Amino acid sequence: MPRSTIDDAACVRAYIGVGANLGDARATLTAALQALADLPETTLRATSSIYRSAPVDSSGPDYLNAVVRLDTRLSPLALLAELQRIEHEHGRERPYRNAPRTLDLDLLFYGDERIALPELTVPHPRLHERAFVLRPLAELAPDLVVPDHGAVSTLLTMVADQRIDKL
């Protein structure tokens, strides 16, 4: 997958959760990863393995999930707008909270920033409770600390009861 390159000056490291459980989820994930690699002012630095997991607080078929690490000069809200644009291009609808989805792109971390806006909370408020985020995130940054919760590698032990399979 081609990776855009930008000057590292003024870049922020961001982690994005990628998931899908409707339609051809694997093809959607592949296309979404390419779309993330093509974002302006952004370099896709790493992609985790793909995992299959049962829905959490939701219904429908199993999800396919991954996490990517980006370096970006986009602001948090500009990055969120790009993520939502990519979701929309892949048929994302939001009929109700935690509905099954063709594509879900979550901004998990944006540097060390803590953001609490009506449209965006960073770090993602439930990432510490979800194996489908923690397991792929641990591949990329096991020592990353979720504020007020601990290191990703430690948090994984707290979600060991959640089914997740590396593909």
C-alpha positions as CSV (number, residue, x, y, z in Angstrom):
1,M,0.0,0.0,0.0
2,P,1.5,3.3,-1.0
3,R,2.3,5.6,2.0
4,S,2.3,9.3,1.6
5,T,5.2,11.1,3.1
6,I,5.3,14.4,4.9
7,D,7.9,16.3,6.8
8,D,7.8,15.1,10.4
9,A,8.0,18.7,11.7
10,A,4.7,19.7,13.3
11,C,3.2,16.2,12.9
12,V,1.0,14.6,15.6
13,R,0.9,10.9,16.0
14,A,-2.7,9.6,15.9
15,Y,-4.2,6.2,16.3
16,I,-7.3,5.2,14.4
17,G,-9.5,2.2,15.1
18,V,-10.9,0.6,11.9
19,G,-13.9,-1.7,12.0
20,A,-16.7,-3.2,9.8
21,N,-19.3,-5.8,10.1
22,L,-21.7,-5.3,7.2
23,G,-21.2,-6.2,3.5
24,D,-17.7,-7.4,2.4
25,A,-16.0,-6.2,5.6
26,R,-12.5,-7.3,4.5
27,A,-12.7,-5.4,1.2
28,T,-14.0,-2.4,3.1
29,L,-11.2,-2.5,5.6
30,T,-8.6,-2.8,2.7
31,A,-10.2,0.2,0.9
32,A,-10.4,2.2,4.2
33,L,-6.7,1.6,4.9
34,Q,-5.8,2.9,1.4
35,A,-8.0,5.9,2.0
36,L,-6.2,6.6,5.3
37,A,-2.9,6.3,3.5
38,D,-4.1,8.9,1.0
39,L,-5.2,11.5,3.5
40,P,-3.7,15.0,2.9
41,E,-0.8,16.1,5.2
42,T,-0.7,12.6,6.7
43,T,1.6,9.6,6.6
44,L,0.3,6.1,7.4
45,R,3.1,4.7,9.6
46,A,1.8,1.3,10.6
47,T,-1.1,-1.0,10.4
48,S,-2.0,-3.8,12.9
49,S,-3.1,-7.3,11.9
50,I,-6.8,-7.7,11.2
51,Y,-8.9,-9.3,14.0
52,R,-12.4,-10.8,14.1
53,S,-14.4,-10.0,17.2
54,A,-18.0,-10.4,18.5
55,P,-20.0,-7.1,18.6
56,V,-19.7,-5.3,21.9
57,D,-22.8,-3.3,23.0
58,S,-24.2,-4.0,19.6
59,S,-25.7,-6.8,17.4
60,G,-25.1,-8.2,14.0
61,P,-22.3,-10.3,12.5
62,D,-18.8,-10.4,13.8
63,Y,-16.6,-7.4,13.2
64,L,-13.3,-7.2,11.5
65,N,-11.0,-4.7,13.2
66,A,-7.6,-3.1,13.0
67,V,-5.7,-0.1,14.2
68,V,-3.5,2.3,12.3
69,R,-0.8,4.7,13.3
70,L,-0.7,8.0,11.4
71,D,1.5,11.0,11.6
72,T,-0.6,14.0,10.6
73,R,-0.6,17.8,10.4
74,L,-4.4,17.8,10.3
75,S,-6.1,19.3,13.3
76,P,-8.2,16.9,15.4
77,L,-11.5,18.2,13.9
78,A,-10.1,18.1,10.4
79,L,-8.9,14.6,10.9
80,L,-12.4,13.6,12.3
81,A,-14.0,15.2,9.2
82,E,-11.8,13.1,6.9
83,L,-12.6,10.0,8.9
84,Q,-16.3,10.7,8.6
85,R,-16.0,11.4,4.9
86,I,-14.3,8.0,4.4
87,E,-17.0,6.3,6.4
88,H,-19.7,8.0,4.3
89,E,-18.0,7.0,1.1
90,H,-18.3,3.4,2.3
91,G,-22.0,3.6,3.0
92,R,-21.9,4.3,6.8
93,E,-25.3,5.1,8.2
94,R,-26.0,6.1,11.8
95,P,-29.6,4.9,12.4
96,Y,-29.0,4.4,16.2
97,R,-26.1,4.2,18.6
98,N,-23.8,1.1,18.1
99,A,-25.7,0.0,15.0
100,P,-24.0,-2.5,12.8
101,R,-21.9,-0.7,10.2
102,T,-20.2,-0.9,6.9
103,L,-17.3,1.1,8.3
104,D,-16.3,2.6,11.6
105,L,-13.3,4.9,11.9
106,D,-12.6,6.0,15.5
107,L,-10.0,8.6,16.4
108,L,-8.5,6.8,19.5
109,F,-5.5,9.1,20.3
110,Y,-4.4,12.4,18.9
111,G,-0.9,12.9,20.3
112,D,-1.1,13.4,24.1
113,E,-4.1,15.7,23.7
114,R,-7.3,15.3,25.8
115,I,-10.2,16.6,23.8
116,A,-13.8,16.9,25.2
117,L,-16.1,18.4,22.6
118,P,-19.6,17.5,21.7
119,E,-18.4,15.9,18.4
120,L,-15.1,14.4,19.6
121,T,-13.7,12.9,22.7
122,V,-10.0,11.9,22.7
123,P,-8.7,9.5,24.0
124,H,-11.7,7.5,22.8
125,P,-13.8,7.1,26.0
126,R,-14.3,3.3,25.8
127,L,-11.1,2.1,24.2
128,H,-9.8,0.7,27.5
129,E,-12.9,-1.6,27.8
130,R,-12.6,-3.2,24.3
131,A,-10.3,-6.0,23.2
132,F,-11.1,-5.3,19.6
133,V,-9.2,-1.9,20.1
134,L,-6.6,-2.9,22.6
135,R,-5.3,-6.1,20.9
136,P,-4.5,-4.4,17.6
137,L,-3.3,-1.3,19.4
138,A,-0.9,-3.4,21.5
139,E,0.8,-4.6,18.2
140,L,1.6,-1.0,17.4
141,A,2.1,0.6,20.8
142,P,2.0,-1.8,23.8
143,D,3.4,0.8,26.2
144,L,1.0,3.5,25.1
145,V,-0.8,4.8,28.2
146,V,-4.5,5.5,28.3
147,P,-4.9,8.4,30.7
148,D,-6.5,7.4,34.0
149,H,-6.5,3.7,33.0
150,G,-2.9,2.5,32.3
151,A,-0.8,0.9,29.7
152,V,-2.4,-0.8,26.7
153,S,-0.6,-4.1,27.5
154,T,-1.9,-4.0,31.1
155,L,-5.5,-3.1,30.0
156,L,-5.5,-6.2,27.7
157,T,-5.6,-8.5,30.8
158,M,-8.8,-6.8,31.9
159,V,-10.7,-7.7,28.6
160,A,-9.4,-11.3,28.3
161,D,-13.0,-12.6,28.4
162,Q,-13.9,-10.8,25.2
163,R,-13.5,-13.1,22.1
164,I,-11.1,-11.8,19.5
165,D,-9.2,-13.8,16.9
166,K,-6.2,-12.7,14.8
167,L,-6.8,-13.4,11.2
